[in-house]
Each structure stands twice: as structure tokens, then as C-alpha cells.
Amino acid sequence: MKMRFLTLITLLFFGIYFSQTLESPDKNFKLNFSQNSAGQSQYQLTYKGKIVVKNSTLGLTTKANNLNENFSILNTHISTFNEKWKPVLGEYKEILNHYNELLINLKQRDSEVNLNVIFRLFNDGLAFRYEIPTQKAIHYFELTDENSTFNLTGDHKTFWIQSDYDSQEHRYQETLFSGINVDIVNKGNGVALQSLGGKHDVQSPLMMKSQDGIYINIFEAGVQNYPVMHLRSDVNNFGLTSILTPNAVGSKAFLRTPFQSPWRTIIVSDDARKILAANQMILNLNEPSKIENTSWIKPMKYVGIWWEMHVGKSTWDYAGSQNGQTLQDLKPSGKHGATTENTKRYIDFAANNGFDGVLVEGWNTGWEDWFGNWKEDVFDFVTPYPDFNIKEISDYAKNKGVKMIMHHETSGSASNYERWLDRAMDVMKKYDYPAVKTGYVGRIIPRGEYHDGQSMVNHYHHIAERMAENKLMVNSHESSRPTGMHRTFPNYIAAEAHRGNEFNAWSDGNPPMHETILPFTRLMGGPMDYTPGIFEIKMNIYNPASTFQVQTTLTKQLALYITMYSPLQMAADLIENYEKYPDAFQFIKDVAVDWDDTKILEAEPGDYITIARKTKGKDEWFLGTITDENARNSEIKLDFLSSNKTYLATIYEDGQDADWKNNPKSYSIRKTEVNAKSKIKLKLANGGGTAISFKLKE
């Protein structure tokens, strides 16, 4: 009794009148929830005895209520959950979902509003969310702010991109937390549409490393019917506050009870490799699959009519600048890429090299004058150009055993796309297109909405759900970044939602460190359609005056098929470029895209990553290792291989004189026999990489 009394006196001295703790299953994490004398909820997170997030306040603001203080504790409840589940497509055959949960039931003294705060502690870190149950005091409400805070312990190294409600396609900055400042960013970086936040506002996932070697990743999971969370940085006091993307009328969301917010996540480790593996935690915070029969959801490796437009060989549009008011008036420019003849050429290439599909962009009418025009009905998604015979192409592909991938560029007009959606899906099913690449280039219609706002988040989910009802897969581009939705809708097979490989063709590009950061940020939320596999690195091969280039070596492009996870992978370069380098192209032909196991062998954000993956259903492994602008030597143990078996390792590595800028296409290929006791020495050039296949010796 005396000990309890002394504890209460101590809490009151610090302005705290309630405290509750929760530990992770492995006891490395400890959460302390407390409430101060003002009735404010706050939390503190420790990892292996070190504070990683200091006392940080929680709360919401609605148009009618300030749900940040003046709360009383009704009760608390601690529970444990432990299960294993199997993803339809993924990096692992089976995923463990194990956490301890703390539920805090609160009641606001003046408004009588009931609010729950739910904490889950995994062995990877903390997740928390807000919940407003059904009640008389609140039903429909307008959310004006979420006030989640994350108070850090120091001036951490930080990998960040500026807050932009319409795009994530920015180059990463690597600074101390105190150095976060949008003024240092080159705004002319190829991003066409920018809706920037404040001077110190950044996007999540935010990746950091403390001075004593603790890695911290702040993100969110399960974003549904809610805007995307950005973060405001207090660069002087090392704190972060949630910012929600606004809607067209200046608030954040229109909601009703029962309400649950997305999860806010804090993933922490003293080993960078464990941060990458913790993307499973993001998946675990999403609802299980809503699709009962998933047999039609298949991984795909594809080629297509896409890169040739980016390098200027052909165009999306049929007639160049608009030269007619109707389809019959249009006169062909002679540069249109999506022709029947050209598509058949890609189908033949796919069939001859074991690829599953062919993507064709620019097949449908409307491309002549849409870009830059805020038009409502640019595309109808059903009418092909005169030189694209959709039935003939469909029959030809079917005869060759190749699937066609549809392309729906919405021009940002989500409302128009929804009006045409049923008819567009009917065309896909009629001509046997199992998957669609959607695009959202440009300002959003309904006008005034942002790509990251509640309205568009609902749109992306609506498209995935409607496609699932029709047994169709989705690869979204220019959408909000994924937060684990591919668990709930596994037909949401991939997304872009970041600065992809195409920026290298016509802008200042993606610096060599770019691909070493993406797995710690964008890929935490789901697979990315990065479109790797570019062999002709320098763009002056197409335009002698061009100074643009892919900022990697050729073999780093191969390694990206492993380090950048996606069950939908494109061999993005032109057919003729692959025909120049058939020995290197062999790796792209061989590499799997769906996996039974993943081993993170080495990792350091901004510097290097080495990952090995086991092919789904086969005793076969692939390894990819990449570095930033610095050359790197390493030695890898192969103890992930099956014991007592011999494998033939085919090693695709940088040549002795390789360099991403001066000699990017220098590479060599060697073969050696290995087993689980073997080691392989890796030598990576500046901006380079190595790709290895391990196949059982026959």
C-alpha cells in the first residue's frame, strides 16, 4: 500500500495522474501511456531500455469538439494476439502476426464523447489508432485535425522528401533532423504537379537513425476513408506532428461513427535489416483478404510499349498536337507507339522469352490535347485509335500464350473514370486483359481535391474493390502510397506512388543512393512498380544532345529485381537493347517475382542493401545487392541455401572498370558451384550492383 501511495505522489509531482504500461512479446519494447492533470493522453516508447519517443500527446479535433484534453479514464484492457497467415503473393510464404494490445477507454468530461486509443506492441515496434464508438454524443462529424505527435530524443540523421499533397515523386534528402528545410530542395526536378506543404513539412514514411545507432521509421498502416498523413517537423525541438491532407473545402475528412483511424506506426531496431523485414508489421495492421477465391491473382513479368515514349522514340498520342475535332479528323503523326504492328512485335518478344504479359500505353483516343488541360472527359477507356486493332491483338496474344495488360490513364479525372469504369472493365474481360495499370497524372477532378486526400483514397480503394469483383488486378500509378492494402485486396498487385525509373530519361534523375532508400520508405507499404531493367543507360543514344542517364550500372538494374519487391515486374527497356546484351538479359528471364522466403543480409539506408529471396515452390534462390555512389566490397555467407545440396551460382557483376557515370555498361558473368557453407565475395562499382541466381546442380 505504501509503494502504491509513493508512486501516485511521484506521478502527481510530474503532472501525471494515470499511467499504464505495455510490453512487446519479446519485452524489447515498453510503452507507457499516461494522462496528465489536463486530461491529455500521452505515450512514451522505449526500446531495449532506451527512450526512442519521449512523452508525446495524442488527440483529434472536429468542427464541433476539441478531442485533445479533459478526458477521464473509464477503463483499460490488455490482450494478446498470435497467429500465422499466408499472403496470396509476397516476400514470405507465411507471416507471423503477434502483438500485445492496450485498449484505453476515455470519456470527455464536457462533451460526453467516448474516445478509445488502441496501442499494439509488436516485436518490431508500436502502432496506435483512434476509435470513436457509436454513441449519442457524436455521429456524423467533420475532422479538422489529427494531433498525433512524435517527440524524438535527438538530432537524428533523416531521409526525407518534402510534403506534397499531389506527388511523392521527389528526390530524397539526407540531412540531420535539424536540417529539414524545403528551401534546399531543387524544385525543378521533373515533378509536373506540386502542391507543397510548409517549410519543414515532410512525407511519411520517414526514416531516421540516431547518433547511437537506433533506426526509427514513422509511417501509417490501413489508410481507408481518411487522408494521407504528412508530418510537420519542429527542427529545434526534434518533434513531429501529424498533418492530414486537406480536402476541397479546407477540412480533413467527413466521417461517421463507428470510426477507426488508420494506424500510426513507429518501427525501431538497432539493426537496419530488421527495419526492412518489419514491413510485415504494416501488413498485419491491415484487414485480412476480402477476396475468398484468389486463384485468379497471379504474379506477372511483363514488357511493353512504354519506355520508347519516355526516350522520344515514339509518342502516346496518335496525331501529335490536336489537328482535328473528331477521331475521323485526326491525321496520324507517324510516331504513334501503340500500333497493331508494334504491339505484335512485343507479344512475339514476350512469348519467345517467357514473359507473362505486354503493357501498351497510348492505345486509346484522347492523348492529343489533355496534358495540362483540366478537362473532365479526356478518355473513355474503350475506344482505340484507328491503328490499334484491339480484337486482332487480343487474338494474337492468346495464340502466343501471352496476356495483355490494360492501361487506363485517368488524366486525374477520377469522377470520369468512375463513370466509365463498368464499360472499361467489360472491354478488359471481353479481350482477356487480366490486369490494368491506372494513372492519375495531373490535377484531380473533382476540382480542389488532392491525390492524398480522403476523396481520392476512397477512389483508389473503390477501384481495387470493383476490379476484385470482376477478377481483375490493379497496378496504380500517381496514386497515394500504399499502406498495406494488398493484404486486404491482394488484386492490388502493385503501385508506383514514388519517383520511378522513368525520371532518369528526362530529368535530373534518381541519384545512386535513391534505390537504397526506397526499401526503407516507399516499399514499407507495399510492392512498387519501379520498372527496372534499363540496359542502355545514357539517353544520348536516342538524342546526341541529351545529358540525362540512368544513374546506375547495368548490373545494378538487374539487382533491383530483388531489392525492389514487386510481384509485377517489368523488363522496361526496348527490345533491341535486350537483344544487344542477351547474356545479361538472361537474369531478367530467369528471376522469379513471387517468393517463399526473404533474407535481408545487409542493409544501411542511403548506402547499401543485400537481399536473397527463395522462389515460390522451388529450391532456387536469387540475390541482389546494390550500393550508392560509393564502391563497396563485401563477403556474403550462403547459409540460407539448403544444407547438403550443391547449387550453380551465376554471378552478374560490375566489370573491373565499371562506374555508374563513366562506364555503366561494363559487366562480367561468372559461374561457380556453392553450398550452404560457401561464401561469395562481392565487389560493387560506384553506383553499382550484383545479381546472382542459385539453381540446384543437376
C-alpha positions in Angstrom: 0.0 0.0 0.0 2.8 2.4 0.9 4.6 1.7 -2.5 1.4 2.5 -4.4 1.0 5.7 -2.5 4.5 6.8 -3.2 4.0 6.0 -6.9 0.9 8.2 -7.0 2.7 11.1 -5.3 5.6 10.8 -7.8 3.1 10.8 -10.8 1.3 13.9 -9.4 4.6 15.7 -9.0 5.2 15.3 -12.7 1.7 16.4 -13.5 0.6 12.8 -14.3 -2.3 11.2 -12.6 -2.6 8.0 -14.5 -0.1 5.6 -16.0 -0.3 2.2 -17.8 2.5 0.1 -19.3 2.6 -2.5 -22.1 5.4 -4.7 -23.3 6.1 -6.3 -26.6 6.0 -10.1 -26.8 9.9 -10.2 -26.7 10.0 -7.5 -24.0 12.3 -5.3 -26.0 9.7 -2.6 -26.3 7.9 -0.9 -23.5 5.0 1.6 -24.0 4.0 3.9 -21.2 0.6 5.5 -21.6 -0.2 8.4 -19.2 -2.7 11.1 -18.7 -1.8 14.5 -17.1 -3.8 16.8 -14.9 -5.3 18.5 -18.0 -6.8 15.2 -19.1 -4.4 14.9 -22.1 -3.4 11.5 -23.3 0.3 10.9 -24.0 2.6 8.0 -24.6 6.3 7.2 -24.4 8.2 4.4 -26.2 11.4 2.7 -25.1 13.5 0.1 -26.9 15.9 -2.1 -25.0 15.8 0.3 -22.1 16.4 3.5 -24.3 13.8 6.1 -24.8 13.1 6.5 -28.6 9.9 8.6 -28.4 9.6 10.9 -25.4 6.2 11.8 -23.9 4.1 12.7 -26.9 0.5 13.9 -26.8 -2.5 12.4 -28.7 -5.8 13.8 -29.9 -8.3 14.8 -32.6 -10.1 18.0 -33.5 -13.5 18.0 -35.0 -15.5 21.0 -36.1 -17.7 20.6 -33.0 -15.3 19.2 -30.5 -11.7 19.5 -29.3 -10.8 15.9 -28.5 -7.3 16.6 -27.2 -7.9 17.1 -23.4 -10.3 17.0 -20.5 -10.7 13.2 -20.7 -11.3 10.7 -17.9 -10.2 7.1 -18.0 -13.2 4.7 -18.0 -11.1 1.5 -18.1 -8.2 -0.2 -19.7 -7.8 -3.7 -21.2 -4.7 -5.6 -22.2 -4.8 -8.6 -24.6 -2.5 -10.8 -26.7 -2.9 -11.9 -30.3 -0.8 -14.6 -32.0 -1.5 -16.1 -35.5 0.2 -17.0 -38.7 -1.3 -16.3 -42.1 -0.4 -16.8 -45.8 -0.2 -14.0 -48.3 -1.6 -14.6 -51.8 1.6 -13.0 -53.3 4.5 -11.8 -51.3 8.0 -12.0 -49.9 7.2 -14.8 -47.4 5.2 -18.0 -47.6 3.9 -17.3 -44.1 3.7 -14.2 -41.8 3.6 -14.1 -38.0 1.1 -11.7 -36.5 2.0 -11.5 -32.8 1.3 -8.5 -30.6 0.2 -7.3 -27.2 -2.6 -4.7 -27.2 -3.6 -2.0 -24.8 -7.1 -0.5 -25.1 -7.8 2.8 -23.3 -11.5 3.8 -23.0 -11.8 7.6 -22.5 -14.7 9.9 -21.9 -14.5 13.6 -22.3 -15.9 15.4 -19.3 -17.5 18.4 -21.0 -18.7 16.9 -24.3 -19.5 13.3 -23.1 -17.8 12.0 -26.2 -16.3 8.5 -25.8 -12.9 8.0 -27.4 -10.7 4.9 -27.5 -7.0 4.8 -28.0 -5.6 1.5 -29.1 -1.9 0.5 -28.8 -0.3 -2.6 -30.3 3.2 -3.5 -29.5 4.9 -6.0 -31.9 8.5 -7.2 -31.7 9.1 -4.6 -34.5 7.6 -1.6 -32.8 4.5 0.3 -31.9 1.2 1.0 -33.6 -1.7 3.2 -32.3 -5.0 4.4 -33.6 -8.1 6.3 -32.5 -11.6 4.9 -32.3 -14.9 6.7 -31.8 -17.6 4.2 -31.0 -21.3 4.6 -31.9 -22.8 6.9 -29.3 -25.4 9.7 -28.8 -22.8 12.4 -28.3 -21.4 12.2 -31.8 -22.5 10.6 -35.0 -21.6 12.5 -38.2 -18.6 14.7 -37.8 -16.1 16.9 -39.7 -12.5 16.2 -38.8 -10.4 19.3 -38.9 -7.1 17.9 -37.5 -5.4 14.9 -36.1 -2.9 15.9 -33.4 -0.6 12.8 -33.1 2.9 13.8 -32.0 6.2 12.0 -32.1 8.8 13.7 -29.8 12.3 12.4 -30.7 15.3 12.2 -28.4 17.9 14.0 -30.6 19.1 15.3 -33.9 18.8 12.1 -35.9 20.1 11.5 -39.4 16.9 11.7 -41.6 16.0 10.6 -45.1 13.1 12.8 -46.2 11.1 14.2 -49.1 9.1 17.4 -48.8 5.4 17.3 -48.1 3.4 17.4 -51.3 -0.3 16.6 -51.3 -0.2 15.7 -55.0 3.1 13.8 -55.5 5.7 11.6 -53.9 8.0 11.8 -56.9 10.7 13.8 -55.3 14.4 13.1 -54.7 15.4 12.2 -51.2 17.4 14.5 -49.0 19.8 13.1 -46.4 20.3 15.6 -43.5 20.2 15.9 -39.8 16.7 16.3 -38.5 17.5 20.0 -37.7 18.4 20.4 -41.4 14.9 19.6 -42.7 14.2 22.6 -44.9 12.3 22.6 -48.2 14.4 25.6 -49.3 17.3 23.3 -50.0 15.3 21.2 -52.5 15.6 21.7 -56.3 12.0 22.4 -57.3 12.8 21.8 -61.0 13.2 18.1 -60.5 10.8 16.9 -63.2 7.7 16.7 -61.0 5.0 18.3 -63.1 2.4 18.9 -60.4 3.4 20.0 -57.0 1.2 21.1 -54.0 3.8 21.7 -51.4 3.3 22.0 -47.6 5.2 24.1 -45.2 8.9 24.8 -45.0 9.6 22.0 -42.5 6.8 19.6 -43.6 7.8 16.1 -44.9 6.1 12.9 -46.1 6.0 9.6 -44.3 7.4 7.0 -44.2 10.2 9.0 -42.5 13.4 7.0 -42.0 15.9 8.1 -39.3 19.0 6.9 -37.5 20.0 8.2 -34.1 23.5 9.1 -33.1 23.8 5.9 -31.0 22.7 3.7 -33.9 19.0 3.3 -33.4 16.9 3.1 -36.6 13.4 4.7 -36.4 10.7 4.6 -39.1 7.5 6.5 -38.7 4.7 5.6 -41.1 1.0 4.6 -41.1 -1.0 1.4 -42.0 -4.5 0.6 -43.1 -5.4 4.1 -44.6 -9.1 3.8 -45.6 -11.7 6.6 -45.8 -9.1 9.0 -44.4 -6.5 11.4 -45.8 -2.8 10.5 -46.1 -0.7 11.6 -43.1 2.2 14.0 -43.6 4.4 15.3 -40.8 5.4 18.8 -39.6 8.9 18.9 -38.2 9.9 21.0 -35.2 13.5 21.2 -36.2 14.6 23.0 -33.0 13.0 20.6 -30.5 13.2 17.4 -32.7 9.4 16.7 -32.7 6.9 15.7 -35.4 3.2 16.4 -35.6 0.7 14.7 -37.9 -0.6 16.7 -40.9 -3.6 15.4 -42.7 -4.1 16.2 -46.4 -6.9 18.7 -46.7 -10.0 18.4 -48.9 -11.6 20.9 -51.3 -13.4 22.8 -48.5 -10.4 23.1 -46.2 -11.2 20.5 -43.6 -9.6 17.0 -43.5 -12.3 14.4 -43.5 -16.1 13.9 -43.3 -16.8 10.8 -41.1 -19.4 9.0 -39.0 -19.3 6.6 -36.1 -18.3 3.9 -35.6 -14.9 5.4 -36.7 -11.4 4.0 -36.7 -8.4 6.0 -37.8 -5.5 4.4 -39.7 -2.7 3.1 -37.6 0.3 5.3 -36.8 3.4 3.2 -36.7 6.9 3.5 -35.1 9.2 0.8 -36.2 12.5 0.6 -34.3 15.6 -1.5 -34.3 19.4 -1.4 -33.7 19.8 -3.4 -36.9 18.7 -1.8 -40.2 17.9 -5.2 -41.7 15.1 -5.6 -39.2 13.5 -2.4 -40.3 13.1 -3.8 -43.8 11.7 -7.1 -42.5 9.2 -5.1 -40.4 7.1 -4.3 -43.4 5.2 -7.4 -42.3 4.0 -5.3 -39.3 2.4 -2.9 -41.8 0.6 -5.8 -43.5 -0.5 -7.2 -40.1 -2.3 -3.9 -39.3 -4.5 -4.3 -42.4 -7.6 -6.4 -42.6 -7.4 -10.0 -43.9 -8.2 -10.6 -47.6 -11.8 -9.7 -48.6 -11.4 -11.9 -51.7 -12.4 -15.5 -51.0 -11.2 -17.2 -54.2 -7.8 -15.7 -55.1 -6.8 -18.4 -57.6 -7.0 -15.8 -60.5 -4.5 -13.4 -58.8 -1.1 -14.2 -60.5 2.3 -12.6 -60.4 3.4 -11.2 -63.8 6.6 -10.4 -65.5 6.0 -8.1 -68.5 7.4 -6.0 -71.3 5.6 -3.2 -73.2 5.3 -0.1 -75.2 6.3 2.5 -72.6 10.0 3.3 -72.3 10.1 4.2 -76.0 7.8 7.1 -75.3 9.9 8.4 -72.5 13.1 8.3 -74.6 11.3 10.1 -77.5 11.3 7.2 -80.0 7.5 7.2 -80.2 4.5 9.0 -78.7 1.4 8.2 -76.7 -0.7 10.3 -79.0 -1.8 9.3 -82.5 -1.8 12.7 -84.2 0.7 14.9 -82.4 -0.7 18.3 -81.5 -4.5 18.3 -82.0 -5.3 18.6 -85.7 -8.9 17.7 -85.7 -12.1 17.9 -83.6 -13.2 14.3 -84.0 -11.5 11.0 -84.3 -12.1 10.9 -88.0 -10.4 14.3 -88.4 -7.2 13.2 -86.8 -4.3 12.7 -89.1 -1.5 10.3 -87.9 1.8 11.8 -87.0 3.7 8.7 -87.9 5.3 8.4 -84.4 2.4 6.7 -82.5 3.8 3.8 -80.5 0.7 1.8 -79.8 0.1 0.3 -83.2 -1.1 -3.2 -84.0 2.3 -4.0 -85.7 4.4 -2.7 -82.9 2.3 -4.5 -80.2 2.6 -7.8 -82.1 6.4 -7.3 -82.0 6.3 -7.0 -78.2 4.0 -10.0 -78.0 6.4 -12.1 -80.0 9.3 -11.0 -77.8 7.3 -11.8 -74.6 6.4 -15.3 -75.9 9.9 -16.1 -77.1 11.4 -15.1 -73.7 8.9 -16.5 -71.3 7.2 -13.3 -70.2 3.7 -13.3 -68.9 2.3 -10.0 -70.3 2.6 -7.0 -72.5 1.6 -3.5 -71.5 0.5 -1.0 -74.1 0.2 2.7 -73.3 -1.4 5.2 -75.7 -3.8 2.7 -77.3 -6.9 4.7 -76.7 -8.1 8.0 -78.0 -7.7 11.3 -76.2 -4.0 11.9 -75.8 -3.7 14.8 -78.3 -4.5 17.7 -76.0 -5.2 16.5 -72.5 -1.9 17.2 -70.7 -2.0 20.5 -68.8 -5.7 20.9 -69.6 -8.0 20.5 -66.6 -10.6 18.6 -68.6 -13.4 16.4 -67.3 -13.8 13.8 -70.0 -10.4 13.3 -71.8 -10.6 9.5 -72.1 -13.4 7.0 -72.4 -11.2 3.9 -71.8 -13.0 1.9 -74.5 -12.2 3.5 -77.9 -8.9 2.5 -79.6 -7.0 4.6 -82.1 -7.5 3.6 -85.7 -4.1 1.9 -85.9 -4.7 -0.3 -82.8 -6.9 -3.3 -83.6 -7.8 -4.5 -80.1 -9.5 -7.7 -81.3 -6.7 -8.7 -83.6 -4.1 -8.0 -80.9 -6.1 -9.9 -78.3 -6.4 -13.0 -80.6 -2.8 -12.8 -81.5 -1.7 -12.6 -77.8 -4.0 -15.5 -76.9 -2.5 -17.6 -79.6 1.0 -16.9 -78.3 0.1 -17.6 -74.7 0.7 -14.0 -73.6 -1.7 -11.8 -71.5 -2.3 -8.2 -72.4 -2.1 -5.5 -69.7 -4.6 -2.7 -70.0 -3.7 1.0 -69.5 -6.2 3.5 -68.1 -4.8 7.0 -67.8 -7.5 9.0 -66.0 -5.8 12.4 -66.5 -6.6 13.0 -62.9 -10.4 12.9 -63.6 -11.4 10.3 -61.0 -15.1 11.2 -61.5 -14.9 10.5 -65.2 -13.1 7.2 -64.6 -15.8 6.0 -62.2 -18.5 6.9 -64.7 -16.8 4.8 -67.4 -15.5 2.0 -65.1 -18.0 -0.7 -65.8 -17.7 -0.3 -69.5 -13.9 -0.2 -69.3 -13.9 -3.5 -67.3 -16.2 -5.1 -69.8 -13.7 -4.3 -72.5 -10.9 -5.8 -70.4 -12.9 -9.0 -69.8 -14.0 -9.2 -73.5 -10.4 -9.0 -74.8 -8.8 -11.0 -71.9 -6.8 -8.3 -70.1 -6.4 -9.7 -66.5 -4.7 -6.6 -65.2 -4.8 -2.8 -65.6 -2.2 -0.1 -65.0 -4.1 3.0 -63.8 -2.7 6.5 -64.0 -3.5 9.8 -62.3 -1.3 12.4 -63.9 -2.5 15.9 -63.4 -4.7 17.9 -61.1 -7.6 16.0 -59.6 -11.2 16.2 -60.7 -13.4 16.6 -58.5 -11.6 20.0 -58.6 -9.9 21.1 -55.4 -9.2 17.6 -54.2 -5.6 16.3 -53.8 -4.1 12.9 -54.7 -3.6 12.3 -51.0 -7.0 13.5 -49.8 -9.9 11.4 -48.3 -11.8 11.6 -51.6 -9.0 10.1 -53.6 -8.1 7.5 -51.0 -11.7 6.3 -51.2 -11.4 6.3 -55.0 -8.3 4.1 -55.1 -10.0 1.6 -52.7 -13.2 1.7 -54.8 -11.2 0.8 -58.0 -9.4 -2.0 -56.3 -12.7 -3.4 -54.8 -14.6 -3.1 -58.1 -11.8 -4.7 -60.0 -11.7 -7.5 -57.5 -15.4 -8.1 -58.1 -14.6 -8.6 -61.7 -11.5 -10.7 -61.1 -9.1 -8.1 -62.4 -5.7 -6.9 -61.0 -4.6 -3.3 -60.4 -1.3 -1.6 -60.7 -1.8 2.1 -59.8 0.4 5.0 -60.8 0.4 8.5 -59.4 -1.9 7.3 -56.6 -1.3 7.8 -52.8 1.4 5.5 -51.5 0.2 2.1 -50.3 -0.1 1.3 -46.6 -0.6 -2.5 -46.8 -3.8 -2.6 -48.7 -2.5 -5.6 -50.8 -3.3 -7.8 -47.8 -7.0 -6.8 -47.9 -7.2 -6.6 -51.6 -4.4 -8.9 -53.0 -5.5 -8.0 -56.5 -4.0 -4.6 -55.8 -0.8 -6.2 -57.1 1.5 -3.2 -57.2 1.7 0.6 -57.3 4.1 3.3 -58.3 3.5 6.2 -55.9 7.1 7.4 -55.9 9.9 8.6 -58.1 10.3 5.7 -60.6 12.9 4.8 -63.2 11.4 7.0 -65.9 12.7 10.2 -64.2 16.1 9.2 -65.4 15.1 9.6 -69.1 14.1 13.3 -69.0 15.1 15.0 -65.7 17.9 15.2 -63.1 17.0 11.6 -62.4 17.4 9.4 -59.4 20.8 9.6 -57.7 22.6 6.4 -56.9 21.5 6.4 -53.3 17.8 6.6 -54.3 17.3 2.8 -54.6 19.0 2.2 -51.3 16.4 4.4 -49.5 13.2 3.3 -51.2 13.1 -0.1 -49.4 13.2 1.8 -46.1 10.4 4.2 -47.1 8.0 3.6 -50.0 8.4 -0.2 -50.0 7.4 -0.4 -46.4 3.8 0.0 -47.5 3.7 -2.4 -50.5 5.2 -3.5 -53.8 6.4 -0.9 -56.2 6.3 -0.9 -59.9 9.7 0.7 -60.3 10.2 -0.6 -63.9 13.9 -1.7 -63.7 16.0 -3.4 -66.3 17.3 -0.5 -68.4 20.4 -1.6 -70.3 21.1 1.5 -72.5 22.0 3.8 -69.6 22.8 7.1 -71.3 20.0 8.9 -73.2 22.4 10.4 -75.8 21.9 7.1 -77.7 18.5 8.5 -78.6 19.3 12.2 -78.6 23.0 13.1 -79.0 22.4 16.4 -77.2 20.9 14.7 -74.1 22.9 14.7 -70.8 20.4 12.5 -69.0 21.1 9.0 -67.9 20.1 6.2 -65.6 22.3 6.7 -62.5 23.2 3.0 -62.0 25.4 0.4 -63.6 23.8 -2.2 -65.8 24.1 -4.9 -63.2 22.6 -2.7 -60.6 19.5 -2.7 -62.8 19.5 -6.5 -62.6 19.9 -6.4 -58.8 16.8 -4.2 -58.5 14.6 -7.1 -59.4 15.5 -8.5 -56.0 15.9 -5.4 -53.8 12.7 -3.7 -55.1 10.0 -6.2 -54.3 7.0 -6.5 -56.6 5.0 -9.5 -57.9 4.6 -7.4 -61.0 8.0 -6.7 -62.6 8.7 -5.0 -66.0 11.6 -5.5 -68.3 11.4 -1.8 -69.1 13.9 -1.3 -71.9 13.5 -1.6 -75.6 13.5 -5.0 -77.3 16.6 -4.0 -79.4 18.5 -3.1 -76.3 18.0 -6.5 -74.7 19.0 -8.1 -78.0 22.4 -6.4 -77.7 23.1 -8.0 -74.3 21.5 -11.4 -74.3 23.8 -12.8 -71.6 22.8 -10.1 -69.1 19.1 -10.3 -70.2 19.2 -14.0 -69.1 18.9 -12.9 -65.5 15.7 -11.0 -66.2 14.3 -14.0 -68.0 15.2 -16.3 -65.0 14.4 -14.2 -62.0 11.2 -15.0 -60.1 8.7 -12.4 -58.9 6.9 -14.4 -56.1 8.7 -15.7 -53.1 8.6 -18.3 -50.3 11.2 -16.6 -48.1 13.3 -13.4 -47.9 16.6 -12.9 -46.2 17.9 -9.3 -45.5 21.6 -10.0 -45.5 23.0 -6.4 -45.3 21.4 -3.0 -45.1 22.1 0.6 -44.4 19.7 3.3 -45.6 21.3 5.6 -48.2 24.3 3.3 -48.6 23.7 -0.4 -49.5 21.3 -3.3 -49.4 21.8 -7.0 -50.0 18.7 -9.3 -50.1 18.3 -13.0 -51.0 14.9 -14.5 -51.9 13.6 -18.1 -52.4 11.4 -18.7 -55.4 7.8 -19.7 -54.6 7.6 -23.5 -54.6 11.2 -24.1 -55.8 14.6 -24.8 -54.1 16.0 -21.8 -56.0 17.4 -18.5 -54.8 18.1 -15.1 -56.2 20.3 -12.5 -54.6 20.6 -8.7 -55.3 23.0 -6.3 -53.8 23.2 -2.5 -54.6 25.3 0.4 -53.4 25.1 4.2 -53.5 27.6 6.4 -55.3 30.5 4.7 -53.4 32.1 1.5 -54.5 31.8 -1.3 -52.0 33.3 -4.7 -51.1 31.6 -7.4 -49.1 31.5 -11.1 -48.4 28.2 -12.9 -48.0 27.6 -16.2 -46.3 25.3 -18.5 -48.2 23.9 -20.3 -45.2 20.3 -19.5 -46.4 20.8 -22.3 -49.0 19.5 -25.8 -48.2 22.1 -27.9 -46.4 23.8 -30.8 -48.1 22.9 -29.6 -51.6 25.1 -28.1 -54.3 24.0 -25.1 -56.4 25.3 -23.5 -59.5 25.7 -19.7 -58.8 25.6 -17.4 -61.9 27.0 -14.1 -60.9 26.3 -10.9 -62.8 28.7 -8.3 -61.5 30.2 -4.9 -62.4 33.3 -5.0 -64.6 36.6 -4.0 -63.2 36.3 -0.6 -64.8 32.6 -0.1 -64.2 31.3 3.2 -62.9 27.7 4.5 -63.0 28.6 7.7 -64.6 31.7 7.0 -66.8 31.3 3.3 -67.7 28.0 2.0 -66.6 27.6 -0.9 -69.1 30.8 -2.7 -68.1 29.9 -6.1 -66.6 31.0 -9.7 -66.3 29.3 -13.0 -65.8 30.9 -16.0 -64.0 29.6 -19.3 -62.7 30.7 -21.3 -59.6 29.5 -24.2 -57.5 28.4 -23.3 -54.0 26.6 -24.8 -51.0 25.3 -23.6 -47.6 28.9 -23.4 -46.2 30.2 -21.2 -49.0 30.9 -17.5 -49.1 30.8 -15.2 -52.0 32.9 -12.0 -52.3 31.0 -9.1 -53.8 32.7 -6.1 -55.5 30.4 -3.3 -56.4 31.4 -0.3 -58.5 30.3 3.3 -57.8 26.5 3.2 -58.2 26.8 -0.5 -58.9 25.3 -3.8 -58.0 25.5 -7.6 -58.3 22.7 -10.1 -59.2 23.1 -13.8 -58.6 20.9 -16.8 -59.4 21.3 -20.0 -57.4 20.0 -23.1 -59.0 20.4 -26.7 -57.9 23.1 -28.5 -59.7 21.7 -31.2 -62.0 
